[in-house]
Amino acid sequence: MTNTRQHQVHEQKLEQLVNSMPFYIVEYVDNKLDIRSSSTLLNYVLDYKLFLEWLIAEGIAEQEHIKDIPLSVLEKLKLIEA
């Protein structure tokens, strides 16, 4: 994989963003680092961030920070909520 300036910037942004994610998203990213580019993973994590923020905004998750949203909140989602 080419190590361009853009790639380096995406790696840094990904690392920063992952630090604010729940453990299950951190584990997912860690498992995909070898097979997905940092740019792809960054876009995935940005989408996860938006989704987790939506869960809080809608009152589906009672946590104040997305890092604190337990996996059980996702497990209990109903189709009508998602």
N, CA, C and O atoms as CSV, one atom per row, in Angstrom:
chain,resi,resn,atom,element,x,y,z
A,1,MET,N,N,0.837,-1.168,0.000
A,1,MET,CA,C,0.000,0.000,0.000
A,1,MET,C,C,0.886,1.236,0.000
A,1,MET,O,O,1.865,1.309,0.743
A,2,THR,N,N,0.543,2.189,-0.823
A,2,THR,CA,C,1.318,3.404,-0.943
A,2,THR,C,C,1.174,4.246,0.317
A,2,THR,O,O,0.077,4.414,0.851
A,3,ASN,N,N,2.293,4.766,0.774
A,3,ASN,CA,C,2.290,5.565,1.981
A,3,ASN,C,C,2.346,7.046,1.603
A,3,ASN,O,O,3.376,7.697,1.780
A,4,THR,N,N,1.254,7.566,1.090
A,4,THR,CA,C,1.176,8.955,0.669
A,4,THR,C,C,0.891,9.847,1.868
A,4,THR,O,O,0.580,9.371,2.960
A,5,ARG,N,N,1.001,11.123,1.646
A,5,ARG,CA,C,0.686,12.092,2.711
A,5,ARG,C,C,-0.776,11.943,3.137
A,5,ARG,O,O,-1.092,11.992,4.326
A,6,GLN,N,N,-1.656,11.762,2.165
A,6,GLN,CA,C,-3.072,11.590,2.478
A,6,GLN,C,C,-3.297,10.347,3.335
A,6,GLN,O,O,-4.088,10.368,4.279
A,7,HIS,N,N,-2.607,9.284,3.003
A,7,HIS,CA,C,-2.710,8.046,3.782
A,7,HIS,C,C,-2.271,8.288,5.223
A,7,HIS,O,O,-2.916,7.814,6.159
A,8,GLN,N,N,-1.194,9.011,5.400
A,8,GLN,CA,C,-0.696,9.319,6.745
A,8,GLN,C,C,-1.696,10.168,7.527
A,8,GLN,O,O,-1.916,9.939,8.717
A,9,VAL,N,N,-2.299,11.145,6.856
A,9,VAL,CA,C,-3.299,11.994,7.504
A,9,VAL,C,C,-4.507,11.156,7.920
A,9,VAL,O,O,-5.038,11.335,9.017
A,10,HIS,N,N,-4.940,10.252,7.060
A,10,HIS,CA,C,-6.085,9.385,7.385
A,10,HIS,C,C,-5.748,8.447,8.538
A,10,HIS,O,O,-6.602,8.181,9.384
A,11,GLU,N,N,-4.537,7.949,8.584
A,11,GLU,CA,C,-4.118,7.101,9.709
A,11,GLU,C,C,-4.197,7.870,11.021
A,11,GLU,O,O,-4.678,7.344,12.025
A,12,GLN,N,N,-3.727,9.107,11.013
A,12,GLN,CA,C,-3.753,9.927,12.225
A,12,GLN,C,C,-5.185,10.242,12.648
A,12,GLN,O,O,-5.520,10.146,13.829
A,13,LYS,N,N,-6.027,10.615,11.691
A,13,LYS,CA,C,-7.429,10.910,11.998
A,13,LYS,C,C,-8.145,9.669,12.519
A,13,LYS,O,O,-8.938,9.745,13.458
A,14,LEU,N,N,-7.859,8.532,11.902
A,14,LEU,CA,C,-8.464,7.280,12.336
A,14,LEU,C,C,-8.067,6.972,13.773
A,14,LEU,O,O,-8.915,6.623,14.594
A,15,GLU,N,N,-6.795,7.101,14.073
A,15,GLU,CA,C,-6.307,6.816,15.432
A,15,GLU,C,C,-6.996,7.721,16.457
A,15,GLU,O,O,-7.411,7.251,17.517
A,16,GLN,N,N,-7.117,8.996,16.151
A,16,GLN,CA,C,-7.775,9.937,17.063
A,16,GLN,C,C,-9.241,9.589,17.250
A,16,GLN,O,O,-9.750,9.595,18.371
A,17,LEU,N,N,-9.912,9.289,16.161
A,17,LEU,CA,C,-11.341,8.995,16.214
A,17,LEU,C,C,-11.618,7.678,16.942
A,17,LEU,O,O,-12.586,7.577,17.696
A,18,VAL,N,N,-10.787,6.690,16.721
A,18,VAL,CA,C,-10.973,5.392,17.367
A,18,VAL,C,C,-10.886,5.531,18.890
A,18,VAL,O,O,-11.530,4.781,19.623
A,19,ASN,N,N,-10.098,6.481,19.355
A,19,ASN,CA,C,-9.973,6.694,20.800
A,19,ASN,C,C,-11.277,7.139,21.449
A,19,ASN,O,O,-11.435,7.022,22.664
A,20,SER,N,N,-12.206,7.644,20.656
A,20,SER,CA,C,-13.487,8.083,21.204
A,20,SER,C,C,-14.597,7.053,20.996
A,20,SER,O,O,-15.758,7.319,21.310
A,21,MET,N,N,-14.246,5.888,20.472
A,21,MET,CA,C,-15.229,4.855,20.149
A,21,MET,C,C,-15.347,3.808,21.256
A,21,MET,O,O,-14.413,3.608,22.033
A,22,PRO,N,N,-16.498,3.142,21.320
A,22,PRO,CA,C,-16.663,2.029,22.257
A,22,PRO,C,C,-15.724,0.865,21.892
A,22,PRO,O,O,-15.228,0.781,20.769
A,23,PHE,N,N,-15.500,-0.010,22.849
A,23,PHE,CA,C,-14.549,-1.110,22.675
A,23,PHE,C,C,-14.863,-1.980,21.464
A,23,PHE,O,O,-13.944,-2.447,20.791
A,24,TYR,N,N,-16.133,-2.204,21.175
A,24,TYR,CA,C,-16.498,-3.103,20.076
A,24,TYR,C,C,-16.141,-2.515,18.712
A,24,TYR,O,O,-15.856,-3.263,17.776
A,25,ILE,N,N,-16.151,-1.217,18.589
A,25,ILE,CA,C,-15.721,-0.594,17.336
A,25,ILE,C,C,-14.201,-0.581,17.253
A,25,ILE,O,O,-13.635,-0.767,16.176
A,26,VAL,N,N,-13.544,-0.363,18.375
A,26,VAL,CA,C,-12.075,-0.422,18.417
A,26,VAL,C,C,-11.610,-1.814,17.993
A,26,VAL,O,O,-10.676,-1.941,17.202
A,27,GLU,N,N,-12.250,-2.845,18.508
A,27,GLU,CA,C,-11.888,-4.222,18.143
A,27,GLU,C,C,-12.115,-4.470,16.656
A,27,GLU,O,O,-11.293,-5.111,16.002
A,28,TYR,N,N,-13.210,-3.975,16.125
A,28,TYR,CA,C,-13.497,-4.142,14.700
A,28,TYR,C,C,-12.396,-3.505,13.859
A,28,TYR,O,O,-11.876,-4.129,12.934
A,29,VAL,N,N,-12.046,-2.278,14.177
A,29,VAL,CA,C,-11.006,-1.567,13.421
A,29,VAL,C,C,-9.680,-2.314,13.530
A,29,VAL,O,O,-8.986,-2.500,12.530
A,30,ASP,N,N,-9.332,-2.739,14.730
A,30,ASP,CA,C,-8.086,-3.492,14.919
A,30,ASP,C,C,-8.058,-4.749,14.056
A,30,ASP,O,O,-7.018,-5.099,13.498
A,31,ASN,N,N,-9.187,-5.419,13.948
A,31,ASN,CA,C,-9.258,-6.650,13.164
A,31,ASN,C,C,-9.192,-6.404,11.662
A,31,ASN,O,O,-8.827,-7.302,10.903
A,32,LYS,N,N,-9.541,-5.205,11.230
A,32,LYS,CA,C,-9.583,-4.895,9.801
A,32,LYS,C,C,-8.364,-4.121,9.297
A,32,LYS,O,O,-8.247,-3.892,8.093
A,33,LEU,N,N,-7.466,-3.718,10.172
A,33,LEU,CA,C,-6.322,-2.895,9.765
A,33,LEU,C,C,-5.463,-3.547,8.689
A,33,LEU,O,O,-4.899,-2.856,7.840
A,34,ASP,N,N,-5.363,-4.854,8.719
A,34,ASP,CA,C,-4.522,-5.554,7.746
A,34,ASP,C,C,-5.176,-5.702,6.376
A,34,ASP,O,O,-4.487,-5.901,5.376
A,35,ILE,N,N,-6.499,-5.607,6.330
A,35,ILE,CA,C,-7.184,-5.875,5.060
A,35,ILE,C,C,-7.940,-4.673,4.496
A,35,ILE,O,O,-8.457,-4.742,3.381
A,36,ARG,N,N,-8.011,-3.591,5.235
A,36,ARG,CA,C,-8.687,-2.373,4.771
A,36,ARG,C,C,-7.730,-1.193,4.908
A,36,ARG,O,O,-6.895,-1.155,5.811
A,37,SER,N,N,-7.866,-0.237,4.003
A,37,SER,CA,C,-7.016,0.948,4.075
A,37,SER,C,C,-7.477,1.847,5.213
A,37,SER,O,O,-8.623,1.765,5.654
A,38,SER,N,N,-6.588,2.696,5.681
A,38,SER,CA,C,-6.950,3.631,6.741
A,38,SER,C,C,-8.041,4.584,6.257
A,38,SER,O,O,-8.873,5.021,7.052
A,39,SER,N,N,-8.046,4.908,4.975
A,39,SER,CA,C,-9.082,5.781,4.420
A,39,SER,C,C,-10.457,5.119,4.512
A,39,SER,O,O,-11.434,5.757,4.906
A,40,THR,N,N,-10.525,3.862,4.155
A,40,THR,CA,C,-11.778,3.111,4.226
A,40,THR,C,C,-12.248,3.009,5.670
A,40,THR,O,O,-13.413,3.276,5.969
A,41,LEU,N,N,-11.351,2.628,6.556
A,41,LEU,CA,C,-11.713,2.485,7.967
A,41,LEU,C,C,-12.123,3.821,8.575
A,41,LEU,O,O,-13.043,3.873,9.391
A,42,LEU,N,N,-11.457,4.889,8.189
A,42,LEU,CA,C,-11.825,6.212,8.680
A,42,LEU,C,C,-13.264,6.520,8.289
A,42,LEU,O,O,-14.035,7.013,9.113
A,43,ASN,N,N,-13.634,6.239,7.053
A,43,ASN,CA,C,-15.008,6.481,6.619
A,43,ASN,C,C,-16.006,5.611,7.373
A,43,ASN,O,O,-17.092,6.075,7.721
A,44,TYR,N,N,-15.649,4.356,7.628
A,44,TYR,CA,C,-16.518,3.483,8.425
A,44,TYR,C,C,-16.728,4.091,9.809
A,44,TYR,O,O,-17.859,4.195,10.284
A,45,VAL,N,N,-15.643,4.485,10.442
A,45,VAL,CA,C,-15.726,4.986,11.816
A,45,VAL,C,C,-16.484,6.319,11.868
A,45,VAL,O,O,-17.195,6.584,12.837
A,46,LEU,N,N,-16.342,7.139,10.858
A,46,LEU,CA,C,-17.130,8.380,10.807
A,46,LEU,C,C,-18.623,8.058,10.739
A,46,LEU,O,O,-19.436,8.736,11.367
A,47,ASP,N,N,-18.979,7.034,9.983
A,47,ASP,CA,C,-20.381,6.603,9.918
A,47,ASP,C,C,-20.843,6.060,11.269
A,47,ASP,O,O,-21.949,6.364,11.716
A,48,TYR,N,N,-19.997,5.256,11.920
A,48,TYR,CA,C,-20.344,4.740,13.254
A,48,TYR,C,C,-20.556,5.887,14.225
A,48,TYR,O,O,-21.480,5.858,15.038
A,49,LYS,N,N,-19.701,6.894,14.140
A,49,LYS,CA,C,-19.799,8.057,15.026
A,49,LYS,C,C,-21.145,8.750,14.839
A,49,LYS,O,O,-21.827,9.057,15.818
A,50,LEU,N,N,-21.525,8.993,13.604
A,50,LEU,CA,C,-22.820,9.624,13.326
A,50,LEU,C,C,-23.978,8.789,13.882
A,50,LEU,O,O,-24.915,9.327,14.471
A,51,PHE,N,N,-23.901,7.488,13.690
A,51,PHE,CA,C,-24.948,6.600,14.175
A,51,PHE,C,C,-25.030,6.620,15.698
A,51,PHE,O,O,-26.123,6.708,16.258
A,52,LEU,N,N,-23.889,6.540,16.366
A,52,LEU,CA,C,-23.882,6.540,17.826
A,52,LEU,C,C,-24.358,7.880,18.375
A,52,LEU,O,O,-25.052,7.918,19.391
A,53,GLU,N,N,-23.999,8.971,17.723
A,53,GLU,CA,C,-24.487,10.287,18.139
A,53,GLU,C,C,-26.009,10.374,17.964
A,53,GLU,O,O,-26.702,10.979,18.783
A,54,TRP,N,N,-26.514,9.769,16.898
A,54,TRP,CA,C,-27.949,9.731,16.673
A,54,TRP,C,C,-28.650,8.952,17.786
A,54,TRP,O,O,-29.711,9.360,18.259
A,55,LEU,N,N,-28.056,7.829,18.204
A,55,LEU,CA,C,-28.638,7.043,19.294
A,55,LEU,C,C,-28.791,7.885,20.553
A,55,LEU,O,O,-29.800,7.791,21.253
A,56,ILE,N,N,-27.793,8.703,20.835
A,56,ILE,CA,C,-27.849,9.573,22.017
A,56,ILE,C,C,-28.888,10.668,21.816
A,56,ILE,O,O,-29.695,10.928,22.709
A,57,ALA,N,N,-28.877,11.306,20.663
A,57,ALA,CA,C,-29.807,12.406,20.377
A,57,ALA,C,C,-31.264,11.956,20.440
A,57,ALA,O,O,-32.135,12.712,20.870
A,58,GLU,N,N,-31.521,10.733,20.013
A,58,GLU,CA,C,-32.888,10.194,20.013
A,58,GLU,C,C,-33.294,9.607,21.358
A,58,GLU,O,O,-34.440,9.190,21.533
A,59,GLY,N,N,-32.370,9.570,22.303
A,59,GLY,CA,C,-32.675,9.016,23.620
A,59,GLY,C,C,-32.676,7.506,23.654
A,59,GLY,O,O,-33.120,6.906,24.634
A,60,ILE,N,N,-32.191,6.889,22.609
A,60,ILE,CA,C,-32.117,5.424,22.560
A,60,ILE,C,C,-30.975,4.944,23.455
A,60,ILE,O,O,-31.085,3.924,24.135
A,61,ALA,N,N,-29.887,5.694,23.438
A,61,ALA,CA,C,-28.763,5.444,24.344
A,61,ALA,C,C,-28.760,6.556,25.380
A,61,ALA,O,O,-28.824,7.734,25.028
A,62,GLU,N,N,-28.688,6.196,26.643
A,62,GLU,CA,C,-28.748,7.177,27.721
A,62,GLU,C,C,-27.374,7.743,28.084
A,62,GLU,O,O,-27.278,8.647,28.915
A,63,GLN,N,N,-26.331,7.228,27.479
A,63,GLN,CA,C,-24.983,7.662,27.802
A,63,GLN,C,C,-24.738,9.069,27.249
A,63,GLN,O,O,-25.359,9.490,26.273
A,64,GLU,N,N,-23.834,9.766,27.887
A,64,GLU,CA,C,-23.485,11.114,27.450
A,64,GLU,C,C,-22.437,11.088,26.345
A,64,GLU,O,O,-22.437,11.948,25.463
A,65,HIS,N,N,-21.549,10.106,26.392
A,65,HIS,CA,C,-20.454,10.008,25.423
A,65,HIS,C,C,-20.597,8.718,24.624
A,65,HIS,O,O,-20.993,7.682,25.159
A,66,ILE,N,N,-20.269,8.795,23.331
A,66,ILE,CA,C,-20.430,7.610,22.490
A,66,ILE,C,C,-19.532,6.466,22.940
A,66,ILE,O,O,-19.877,5.299,22.751
A,67,LYS,N,N,-18.395,6.782,23.528
A,67,LYS,CA,C,-17.473,5.740,23.991
A,67,LYS,C,C,-18.128,4.847,25.052
A,67,LYS,O,O,-17.746,3.690,25.229
A,68,ASP,N,N,-19.108,5.399,25.743
A,68,ASP,CA,C,-19.741,4.685,26.854
A,68,ASP,C,C,-20.973,3.875,26.447
A,68,ASP,O,O,-21.582,3.218,27.292
A,69,ILE,N,N,-21.345,3.912,25.177
A,69,ILE,CA,C,-22.534,3.168,24.743
A,69,ILE,C,C,-22.209,1.672,24.732
A,69,ILE,O,O,-21.349,1.224,23.974
A,70,PRO,N,N,-22.895,0.913,25.569
A,70,PRO,CA,C,-22.615,-0.519,25.618
A,70,PRO,C,C,-23.188,-1.251,24.407
A,70,PRO,O,O,-24.126,-0.782,23.762
A,71,LEU,N,N,-22.619,-2.377,24.123
A,71,LEU,CA,C,-23.086,-3.208,23.021
A,71,LEU,C,C,-24.550,-3.606,23.213
A,71,LEU,O,O,-25.274,-3.811,22.240
A,72,SER,N,N,-24.975,-3.712,24.454
A,72,SER,CA,C,-26.359,-4.101,24.733
A,72,SER,C,C,-27.371,-3.112,24.144
A,72,SER,O,O,-28.487,-3.512,23.811
A,73,VAL,N,N,-27.011,-1.845,24.009
A,73,VAL,CA,C,-27.913,-0.870,23.386
A,73,VAL,C,C,-28.166,-1.263,21.933
A,73,VAL,O,O,-29.298,-1.189,21.454
A,74,LEU,N,N,-27.118,-1.679,21.236
A,74,LEU,CA,C,-27.274,-2.095,19.844
A,74,LEU,C,C,-28.040,-3.409,19.743
A,74,LEU,O,O,-28.835,-3.609,18.825
A,75,GLU,N,N,-27.792,-4.291,20.688
A,75,GLU,CA,C,-28.472,-5.587,20.669
A,75,GLU,C,C,-29.973,-5.436,20.875
A,75,GLU,O,O,-30.749,-6.259,20.389
A,76,LYS,N,N,-30.387,-4.401,21.585
A,76,LYS,CA,C,-31.798,-4.202,21.900
A,76,LYS,C,C,-32.536,-3.330,20.889
A,76,LYS,O,O,-33.737,-3.100,21.029
A,77,LEU,N,N,-31.826,-2.842,19.870
A,77,LEU,CA,C,-32.466,-1.993,18.864
A,77,LEU,C,C,-33.583,-2.754,18.163
A,77,LEU,O,O,-33.447,-3.927,17.816
A,78,LYS,N,N,-34.671,-2.058,17.970
A,78,LYS,CA,C,-35.782,-2.628,17.219
A,78,LYS,C,C,-35.697,-2.102,15.805
A,78,LYS,O,O,-35.154,-1.019,15.588
A,79,LEU,N,N,-36.210,-2.826,14.848
A,79,LEU,CA,C,-36.168,-2.442,13.452
A,79,LEU,C,C,-36.780,-1.057,13.243
A,79,LEU,O,O,-36.307,-0.285,12.409
A,80,ILE,N,N,-37.801,-0.755,13.978
A,80,ILE,CA,C,-38.474,0.539,13.818
A,80,ILE,C,C,-37.560,1.687,14.252
A,80,ILE,O,O,-37.704,2.798,13.742
A,81,GLU,N,N,-36.623,1.453,15.180
A,81,GLU,CA,C,-35.695,2.476,15.639
A,81,GLU,C,C,-34.534,2.655,14.673
A,81,GLU,O,O,-34.054,3.771,14.470
A,82,ALA,N,N,-34.089,1.571,14.086
A,82,ALA,CA,C,-32.949,1.622,13.189
A,82,ALA,C,C,-33.417,2.040,11.839
A,82,ALA,O,O,-32.613,2.150,10.913
